[in-house]
Every structure is written in structure tokens, then in C-alpha cells.
Amino acid sequence: MNSKPDQASLRKVTHVTHYDYQQPAECAQQICILQPQEGTGMLAGPLRKGQRVIHHSLRIQPNPSTVQSRTDAFGNVVHHFELNYPQDHLEVHSEMEVEVLPQLHPGAIEDLPGPAWNKLVEGIRYRAGSSIHADHQFRFESKHVPLSEPMRDYGMLDFWPNRPVVASAKALMNRIYREFTYKSGSTTIHTTVIEVMQRREGVCQDFAHLMLSVLRSLGLPARYVSGYMLTDPPPGQARLLGADASHAWVSLWCGEDLGWVDFDPTNNQLPDTRYVTVAVGRDYADVPPMRGVVHGGGKHKLKVAVTVL
């Protein structure tokens, strides 16, 4: 089901994760972040308006001994489940229907450029005796996002003094797209931002971490976004990169009027109604689709299949 990016769209997503163990595992504890966020509050804004979750289901085979859910510090829905008996495989099947809302202003970048980026940085800087800005935590270094002078210098080519923050970020996104090559399997989650800079290749999470490192090194609050995007593009448009699995992009705080604005450096575009947001965090380590501990089982084979309609 295709639609124009400026129209509300109903997206149906299926995400299947399948583990086959070499031998039966005695027990397992798993955490998954697969339920999409509602697009109100911190996800809402003129450029990336938000989304409404119509339906979400999570099926786990074999049946888990216990299942619990909670909301983490970033507003993500986290499911925790245990299998307290031997199992030779594990399948987690996530299905969702999400209405993705359109941009408030089709020409929003030109109409609402936002404040100058350096004035925005100065405005949220902490001062003794004042309250800490709610989004201050997204300015700091995190596990996969280092802060450094080289990253700041790289960003200054696009973030010159008094340039509007959205225009600056869009230029940075465009440069990452031009200068780096998408290459599936070229990196792992352990590949650092510095290595990506040196190799000039990677996948969506690498480019998201790279852009985050630049933005935060400049003093701007920026967060990692995980989700999905439409696999089949509208007629006449090129197929997007990274569409067969979970996708990752960047959300930048652009001031009180604009709020959070999303940027996809992998595809050089602002996410629209083709994108479904699942979770936000400081980097990938905060929002992996699945992670856990398995006792026994030996080596395993992992298969992941994602379909977006």
C-alpha cells in the first residue's frame, strides 16, 4: 500500500526473529523492544508529526514461562520474558498496524527553519541555579557515540555561525550520504564511529551514530531512532537502502517551536509517512530489538525477516 508522503498512511509491519540452537538450551531470559511508540509528546513536531498505534501483537514460541512489560526512561515499551525449560529454538513474531501522520507543513524547512544552531546550543546550556533542560541528556557521550574535536570540526563545515539549525542538519545529512557508502555486512555493532570515518562505509546504524557524534560534539541534543520504513517505494522512485530489516535514523532537538526533527543520513531525506518509529534512545545500545542471556544451546543460527506494507 503506497501513499504520498504528505498524506496520513496506515503501515503494517511484521518482524520475525528466529533462533535455532545447536543443542537444547536449558533456560533463557530475553528483552525485546518491538512495540512502536505513540507519536504524542516528545515525538510530535511540525516536521515529524507522529504516529498512532492501532494494533500490536507479540507472539513467542515456545510459550514463555513469564512475560512482563514496562516503559523505560525514554518512553519505549520493553517486554521481558523467560523460558525456564529446555528449548531448541526461539521465535518472536511482532505484528503492528500504525497510522503515521503527515508533515504539518509540506515546505517546512523553508517555512520553519528554526533558530540559529549556535543560539540554540547557548539557550539550553546549563547555568548554576537554573533547571536542567529535559533534553540535556541527549547532548552527552554514550556507548556508541563519542564526543571529539575531529567530529566537531567535521560538523563545522555545515554548521557555520547563525545558520538555521534545520538547514545545517540537512546539509550534514546530505554530506554523510555523499561521502559514505552503504554496504551491508561491512560492520558490526562493535564497529566504532572512528572506524566508520576511516572506512567511509557502513550501514544505517553506523551513519546514525556518526551523525549523532557530530551533532552532540557541537553541543546539540540528538537521539537515536529505531524503526522501519516502507520496503516498496512509490512508482518511479528508487528503492530505499536498509529496508529489509530494522532501520535507524537521527532525531535532532530544533527548539521549542519545531521540537524533534528526524533526519535519515542513509537515504538523505527527512523521514515521512513511509517511516514507523519503534523506539528512541542515546544510541543502539538503548534500543536493540532483542537481547538476552541463554544458558546452554551451543552455537545458534539467527534469521530476521521484516516486511513493511
WOPE-V100410 format. One record per residue. N is the residue number from 1. RES is the residue in one small letter. SS is DSSP state (H for helix, E for strand, C for the rest). PHI is phi in radians with two decimals (999 if undefined). Layout:
# WOPE-V100410
n: [N N]
res: [RES RES]
ss: [SS SS]
phi: [PHI PHI]
This chain:
# WOPE-V100410
n: [1 2 3 4 5 6 7 8 9 10 11 12 13 14 15 16 17 18 19 20 21 22 23 24 25 26 27 28 29 30 31 32 33 34 35 36 37 38 39 40 41 42 43 44 45 46 47 48 49 50 51 52 53 54 55 56 57 58 59 60 61 62 63 64 65 66 67 68 69 70 71 72 73 74 75 76 77 78 79 80 81 82 83 84 85 86 87 88 89 90 91 92 93 94 95 96 97 98 99 100 101 102 103 104 105 106 107 108 109 110 111 112 113 114 115 116 117 118 119 120 121 122 123 124 125 126 127 128 129 130 131 132 133 134 135 136 137 138 139 140 141 142 143 144 145 146 147 148 149 150 151 152 153 154 155 156 157 158 159 160 161 162 163 164 165 166 167 168 169 170 171 172 173 174 175 176 177 178 179 180 181 182 183 184 185 186 187 188 189 190 191 192 193 194 195 196 197 198 199 200 201 202 203 204 205 206 207 208 209 210 211 212 213 214 215 216 217 218 219 220 221 222 223 224 225 226 227 228 229 230 231 232 233 234 235 236 237 238 239 240 241 242 243 244 245 246 247 248 249 250 251 252 253 254 255 256 257 258 259 260 261 262 263 264 265 266 267 268 269 270 271 272 273 274 275 276 277 278 279 280 281 282 283 284 285 286 287 288 289 290 291 292 293 294 295 296 297 298 299 300 301 302 303 304 305 306 307 308 309]
res: [m n s k p d q a s l r k v t h v t h y d y q q p a e c a q q i c i l q p q e g t g m l a g p l r k g q r v i h h s l r i q p n p s t v q s r t d a f g n v v h h f e l n y p q d h l e v h s e m e v e v l p q l h p g a i e d l p g p a w n k l v e g i r y r a g s s i h a d h q f r f e s k h v p l s e p m r d y g m l d f w p n r p v v a s a k a l m n r i y r e f t y k s g s t t i h t t v i e v m q r r e g v c q d f a h l m l s v l r s l g l p a r y v s g y m l t d p p p g q a r l l g a d a s h a w v s l w c g e d l g w v d f d p t n n q l p d t r y v t v a v g r d y a d v p p m r g v v h g g g k h k l k v a v t v l]
ss: [C C C C C C C C E E E E E E E E E E E E E E E E E E E E E E E E E E E C C C C C H H H C C C C C C E E E E E E E E E E E E C C C C E E E E E E C C C C C E E E E E E E C C C E E E E E E E E E E E E E E E C C C C C C H H H H C C C C E H H H H H H H H C C C C C C C C C C C H H H H C C E C C E C C C H H H H H H H H C C C C C C C E H H H H H H H H H H H H H H H C E E C C C C C C C C C C H H H H H H H C E E C H H H H H H H H H H H H H H C C C C E E E E E E E E C C C C C C C C C C C C C C C C C E E E E E E E C C C C C C E E E E E C C C C E C C C C C E E E E E E E C C H H H C C C E E E E E E E C C C E E E E E E E E E C]
phi: [999 -1.74 -2.69 -1.22 -1.04 -1.67 -2.03 -1.05 -2.30 -1.71 -1.89 -1.98 -2.17 -2.12 -2.23 -2.02 -2.01 -2.25 -1.93 -1.99 -1.61 -1.10 -2.53 -1.00 -1.47 -1.29 -2.86 -2.71 -2.22 -2.31 -2.16 -2.32 -2.11 -2.26 -1.60 -1.18 -1.34 -1.36 -1.59 -1.95 1.12 -1.27 -1.65 -1.47 3.06 -1.02 -1.50 -2.10 -1.14 2.37 -2.75 -2.22 -1.47 -1.51 -2.72 -2.56 -2.33 -2.27 -1.94 -2.16 -2.25 -1.16 -1.06 -1.25 -1.22 -2.50 -2.40 -2.34 -2.31 -2.68 -1.91 -1.45 -1.15 -1.73 1.57 -1.43 -1.51 -2.03 -1.83 -2.11 -2.45 -2.20 -2.15 -1.72 -2.74 -1.08 -2.60 -1.83 -2.74 -2.54 -2.25 -2.04 -2.02 -1.91 -2.20 -2.60 -2.15 -2.33 -1.56 -1.71 -1.49 -1.41 -1.12 -1.22 -2.26 -0.95 -1.78 -1.09 -1.11 -1.31 -1.35 -2.27 -1.24 1.43 -1.27 -1.06 -1.07 -1.22 -1.26 -1.12 -1.05 -1.15 -1.20 -1.78 -1.13 -1.27 -2.23 -0.95 1.58 -1.75 -1.34 -1.41 -1.05 -1.03 -1.78 -1.07 -1.09 -1.53 -1.70 -1.59 -1.13 -2.37 -0.92 -1.86 -2.21 -1.41 -1.88 -2.78 -1.14 -1.04 -1.22 -1.12 -1.10 -1.08 -1.26 -1.14 -1.15 -1.96 -1.81 -1.50 -0.92 1.24 -1.34 -0.98 -1.11 -1.18 -1.11 -1.13 -1.15 -1.12 -1.16 -1.11 -0.99 -1.10 -1.22 -1.07 -1.08 -1.27 -1.62 -2.11 -1.89 -1.30 -2.49 -1.05 1.40 -1.37 -2.41 -2.19 -1.14 -1.53 -1.18 -1.52 -1.05 -1.09 -1.15 -1.13 -1.05 -1.27 -1.38 1.08 -2.70 2.94 -2.19 -1.02 -1.17 -1.15 -1.21 -1.15 -1.09 -1.09 -1.13 -1.08 -1.07 -1.15 -1.09 -1.23 -1.13 -1.47 1.70 -1.64 -1.30 -2.57 -2.26 -1.48 -2.12 -1.98 3.09 -2.43 -2.44 -1.03 -1.25 -1.66 -1.31 -1.02 -0.93 1.55 -1.84 -1.25 -1.22 -1.36 -1.43 1.36 -1.53 -1.71 -2.65 -1.03 -1.98 -2.44 -2.61 -2.16 -2.16 -2.01 -1.33 -2.02 1.76 -1.10 -1.28 -1.59 1.25 -1.49 -2.08 -1.60 -2.40 -1.96 -1.21 -1.16 -2.03 0.99 -2.73 -1.48 -0.93 -2.23 -1.29 -1.44 -1.86 -2.09 -1.53 -1.75 -2.70 -2.28 -2.94 -1.31 -2.86 -1.00 -1.04 -1.44 -2.40 -1.13 -0.98 -2.57 -2.74 3.08 -2.24 -2.11 -1.67 1.50 1.67 1.11 -1.24 -2.40 -1.89 -1.99 -2.22 -2.22 -2.28 -2.19 -2.24 -2.16 -2.15]
